[in-house]
């Protein structure tokens, strides 16, 4: 019986790992969006990942609706104007601070060169793939379906990109639940 339970737990963990790594192409239903702001026919995402080494546990996506096109600064301003816990500050043309208060937890990273800084990335596939932006947020023009990403980076990390937060898949949740249940049954014996 113990071997069966351990086998179920191992298979559940393997299924969870495989399901989490096989997302083919993101769509809006897969992205865990904190809130939507703005109004209009077009939609863009703002992804803020406060630190690259937390496996996405402090990465958040915010949706913004608009007409026509907007700049990256207008995206930041629009999400901030929604007054739902997100704010940012610029200093001398650089993004200096981003805060996001969720519940009782305040997420915050500040620009402190060379120890930490904000890297700016863009995506045209809802943050599935990212490229470093060659223009500043004030010059970046977003159209429908575009995504801007900000990553709080340590001074020695030049390669990390933001992690887009995804909604847990029902199959992943089921696999995880089976693994936990098997571990609990095994522990009781």
Phi, psi and omega per residue, in radians:
X1 nan -0.744 -3.136
X2 -1.083 -0.674 3.131
X3 -1.145 -0.675 3.125
X4 -1.109 -0.783 -3.134
X5 -1.123 -0.752 3.106
X6 -1.112 -0.658 3.112
X7 -1.126 -0.762 3.112
X8 -1.087 -0.760 3.128
X9 -1.081 -0.786 -3.139
X10 -1.121 -0.747 3.126
X11 -1.158 -0.659 3.106
X12 -1.106 -0.779 3.126
X13 -1.112 -0.723 3.122
X14 -1.134 -0.713 3.119
X15 -1.114 -0.727 3.120
X16 -1.085 -0.782 3.132
X17 -1.074 -0.793 -3.114
X18 -1.152 -0.747 -3.117
X19 -1.139 -0.640 -3.114
X20 -1.269 -0.428 -3.088
X21 -1.694 0.014 -3.039
X22 -1.996 0.394 3.068
X23 -1.130 2.207 -3.040
X24 -1.495 -1.030 3.139
X25 -2.495 2.278 -3.112
X26 -1.251 2.515 2.869
X27 -2.282 2.947 -3.026
X28 -1.020 -0.510 -3.141
X29 -1.216 -0.315 -3.136
X30 -1.584 -0.349 -3.093
X31 -1.522 2.287 3.116
X32 -1.441 1.712 -3.060
X33 -1.657 2.211 -3.118
X34 -1.157 -0.842 3.082
X35 -2.865 2.835 3.054
X36 -1.863 2.512 3.080
X37 -2.284 2.891 3.077
X38 1.353 -3.115 3.128
X39 -2.596 2.555 3.119
X40 2.575 3.104 -3.076
X41 -1.451 -0.400 -3.091
X42 -1.698 2.663 3.131
X43 -2.288 2.397 3.062
X44 -2.366 2.775 3.113
X45 -2.042 2.552 2.977
X46 -2.028 2.082 3.095
X47 -1.927 2.223 3.100
X48 -2.126 2.060 3.119
X49 -1.974 1.953 -2.983
X50 -1.285 -0.334 3.099
X51 -2.832 2.377 -3.004
X52 -1.271 -0.279 -3.000
X53 -1.812 0.309 -3.121
X54 -1.833 0.300 3.078
X55 0.928 0.601 3.075
X56 1.415 0.062 -3.104
X57 -1.197 -0.288 3.097
X58 -2.197 0.696 3.080
X59 -1.972 2.345 -3.043
X60 -2.357 2.504 3.089
X61 -2.014 2.430 3.138
X62 -2.227 2.339 3.141
X63 -1.685 2.575 3.112
X64 -2.432 2.253 3.113
X65 -1.836 2.480 -3.060
X66 -2.807 2.935 3.009
X67 -1.914 2.646 3.120
X68 1.268 -2.229 3.080
X69 -2.373 2.803 -3.139
X70 -2.398 2.842 3.047
X71 -1.579 2.939 3.070
X72 -1.090 -0.589 3.088
X73 -1.195 -0.701 3.092
X74 -1.110 -0.593 3.065
X75 -1.113 -0.863 3.095
X76 -1.020 -0.804 -3.136
X77 -1.093 -0.723 -3.125
X78 -1.136 -0.716 3.113
X79 -1.201 -0.709 3.110
X80 -1.115 -0.677 -3.110
X81 -1.133 -0.339 3.132
X82 -1.193 -0.251 3.084
X83 0.927 0.851 3.119
X84 -2.103 0.625 3.040
X85 1.744 -0.117 -3.140
X86 -1.729 2.339 3.020
X87 -2.660 2.786 3.119
X88 -2.553 2.864 3.108
X89 -2.440 2.474 3.057
X90 -1.951 2.674 3.049
X91 -2.564 2.177 3.128
X92 0.946 0.669 3.097
X93 1.441 0.015 3.134
X94 -1.941 2.521 3.007
X95 -1.195 2.096 -3.026
X96 -1.742 -0.863 -3.077
X97 -2.409 2.579 2.918
X98 -2.324 2.370 3.067
X99 -2.176 2.529 2.940
X100 -2.484 2.042 3.126
X101 -1.710 2.032 3.126
X102 -2.167 1.938 -3.054
X103 1.153 -2.192 3.139
X104 -1.753 0.121 -3.095
X105 -1.849 2.259 3.060
X106 -1.843 2.093 3.059
X107 -1.676 2.332 -3.064
X108 -2.734 2.383 2.975
X109 -2.404 2.438 -3.126
X110 -2.113 2.663 3.075
X111 -1.292 2.139 -3.129
X112 -2.543 1.177 -3.067
X113 -1.061 2.365 0.066
X114 -1.673 0.181 -3.089
X115 -1.334 -0.684 3.117
X116 -2.670 2.702 -3.096
X117 -2.830 2.936 3.093
X118 -1.772 2.156 3.015
X119 -1.669 2.540 -3.047
X120 -2.022 2.130 -3.116
X121 -2.207 2.781 3.108
X122 -2.240 2.768 -3.132
X123 -2.631 2.535 3.038
X124 -1.950 0.127 3.127
X125 -2.230 0.748 3.090
X126 1.039 0.519 3.059
X127 1.485 0.260 3.038
X128 -1.215 -0.725 3.054
X129 -2.231 2.536 -3.095
X130 -2.177 2.579 2.969
X131 -2.253 2.555 3.076
X132 -1.141 2.368 -3.130
X133 -1.339 2.394 3.103
X134 -1.663 -0.028 3.078
X135 -2.218 2.806 3.082
X136 -1.328 2.894 -3.095
X137 -1.094 -0.478 3.104
X138 -1.253 -0.404 3.139
X139 -1.783 -0.236 -3.130
X140 -1.282 2.227 3.111
X141 -1.860 2.133 3.125
X142 -1.767 2.451 3.045
X143 -2.041 -3.127 3.137
X144 -0.974 2.236 3.095
X145 1.579 -0.067 3.139
X146 -1.381 2.874 -3.092
X147 -2.520 2.323 3.020
X148 -1.890 2.478 3.141
X149 -2.290 2.395 3.088
X150 -2.105 2.300 -3.119
X151 -2.190 2.128 3.021
X152 -1.272 1.979 -2.992
X153 -2.035 2.465 2.987
X154 -1.256 2.742 -3.043
X155 -1.015 -0.362 -3.104
X156 -1.779 0.144 -3.078
X157 -1.933 1.852 -3.127
X158 -1.898 0.022 -3.015
X159 -2.044 -0.306 -3.108
X160 -1.192 2.662 3.067
X161 -2.228 2.828 3.131
X162 -1.056 2.658 3.068
X163 -1.843 2.100 3.128
X164 -1.327 2.174 -3.134
X165 -1.281 2.236 -3.117
X166 -1.903 2.609 3.049
X167 -1.235 2.312 3.095
X168 -1.044 2.330 3.118
X169 -1.274 2.515 3.122
X170 -0.975 -0.672 3.132
X171 -1.155 -0.645 3.114
X172 -1.156 -0.734 3.124
X173 -1.124 -0.729 3.113
X174 -1.102 -0.781 3.132
X175 -1.082 -0.734 3.120
X176 -1.128 -0.744 3.127
X177 -1.087 -0.728 3.101
X178 -1.086 -0.729 3.128
X179 -1.129 -0.746 3.120
X180 -1.141 -0.764 3.128
X181 -1.067 -0.749 3.133
X182 -1.119 -0.702 3.129
X183 -1.139 -0.689 3.128
X184 -1.150 -0.754 3.111
X185 -1.100 -0.752 -3.137
X186 -1.111 -0.684 -3.108
X187 -1.174 -0.621 -3.129
X188 -1.157 -0.488 -3.072
X189 -1.378 nan nan
